[in-house]
Amino acid sequence: MPKRIKYDTPPRELVPEASDCPPQLETPQRSAIHAVFYFCQQQSLKCNLQAIHTVFGIPKSTASKVVASGQCRRLQNHPTVPNTCRGLRELTASDANAIASYIQEAPFVEKADPWQDLAERAGVVKEYKHEARASNVQFHPHMIQERVTEVTGMKTHKAVVKEKHTKAQISMRLEYIDDQLELWPKKEDWRCVLWCDELHWITGPRWPKNIKRDAGEAAKYAKDNIQYEEQHKPDPQLQHHFHMYCVLGYDFAFAIPYNAGNSNGKMNTKTYINTILPALQSYILEHGKPGV
């Protein structure tokens, strides 16, 4: 005679996963409910839905539906019973346009969110779950991106980063431009002008966001697609900086690396007078001034 088998806990396959909503039972769990009731009836033993819940952790309402169905297998897995459940919906062109429209109207901070989150906010999911606190079935993010790109041309791009200016600064600079154009309206008037600026390279963690937007220059520089410098906080301790001072003019180009001794590479008077001006003067004397 075989030794007496003793179970301290039910086999794992017979216990549904813990969840806040009613579980979707698999074939082994459904079979266990029918087997217990059948065995108890044949042996004239008392058994009820509460006992099933106590032993297996299956809610009484769920066990009641399984018993009423008379089937051990789910409809999706049954070889003979027709499956009346509708198939999962596909991502249509209308869905792709709905997602793209939502992204276009969304604020900048949302455009860097995952495709699945943006699709759900646009009302596009693979299957809705109406049970309390149940998560909807999502399309795969690659499918969403490929379909939206195919239909609308929208895809992920690196955001353009710009310095944030106040309205007063913008107004003052535009007035300066108008004044200068009145003095020198022709392009030939500007051939003797040198354009100077600092050029900074940074290696380390990347802080510009990857955002979803349409292709093209118009969408690239659209107001809602620009990441302003106030929206990121790069850590100087994790980045390596390389700075150059560049000068461009008519048939003229000059660049020199410099170290201002600070963490952000901003030019200071000492560096400009002692490093930049002597090198620039020597270069102009050697190559000639621009516009001549």
Residue, then its C-alpha position, 0 to 999 in steps of 0.5 A: m500500500p502506498k504511504r499516506i500522502k499529506y499536503d500542508t498547502p494546496p499545489r501552487e497550480l490550484v491557488p489563484e494569484a493574489s489580486d484585488c479583483p476576481p481572478q480569471l481561473e485557469t484550467p487546473q483551478r477550475s478542474a479542482i473545483h469540479a473534482v472536489f464537489y464530485f468527490c464529496q458527492q460520491q462519498s456523501l461528504k459535506c462541501n460548500l463554496q465557503a469550504i472551497h474558498t477557505v482551502f483554495g482561496i477562490p472567491k465563492s462567486t467565482a467558484s459558483k460561476v465555474v460550477a454553473s458552467g459545467q466546464c473544466r476548461r475556459l472557452q478559449n481552451h475548450p476543444t469542442v465548445p464554441n468560443t463566443c468571446r470577441g477577439l482582441r481589437e487591433l490598432t486601427a488608423s483611427d486609433a493612431n490618429a487619436i494618439a497623435s492628436y492627444i500628443q500634439e495637444a499635450p504639454f511638454v512634460e507628457k510628451a516624454d511619457p511611454w507610448q502605452d501611457l499616452a495611448e491609454r490617456a487618448g482612450v486607446v487600449k487593446e482590451y478594457k477591464h471593467e472589474a474594480r482596480a483591474s488594469n486594461v490590456q495594453f498594446h505593445p509599445h513597439m506596435i503603438q510607435e510603429r503604427v502611429t509613425e506609419v499613419t501620422g509620421m509622428k515618432t520619438h525625437k530628441a527635444v531641442v533645448k533652449e535658454k528661457h528668456t523673460k518677455a522683457q529680455i525678448s522685447m529688448r533684443l528685438e528692439y536692438i535688432d531693429d535698431q541695427l538693421e536701420l543703421w546697416p540694412k544691407k548684407e554687405d554692411w555686416r561683412c566686417v562684423l565678428w560673431c562671438d559665442e561660447l561653445h560647450w561640450i558635455t559628456g556624461p548623463r544625458w538630460p534632454k528628453n526624448i519626446k514624441r512629435d511630428a517630423g520637420e523643422a516646424a514641429k522641431y522648434a514648435k513652442d510646446n516641443i522645446q525643453y527650456e533649461e529651467q526644466h533640467k538640473p544636470d549634475p556637474q559632478l557627473q559630467h565632464h565639460f569642454h569649452m571653446y570660444c568661437v568667432l565667425g565672420y565673412d570668410f573668417a573663422f576662429a576657435i580656441p579652447y579655454n578653462a574659466g575655472n568654474s563648473n559651467g564654463k561661463m566666460n569671465t573677464k580674466t579669461y577673456i583678457n588674458t587668454i581670448l583677446p591675445a589669441l584673437q588679435s594674433y589670428i587677425l593680424e596673421h590672417g587679416k580682418p574679416g570683410v576685407 
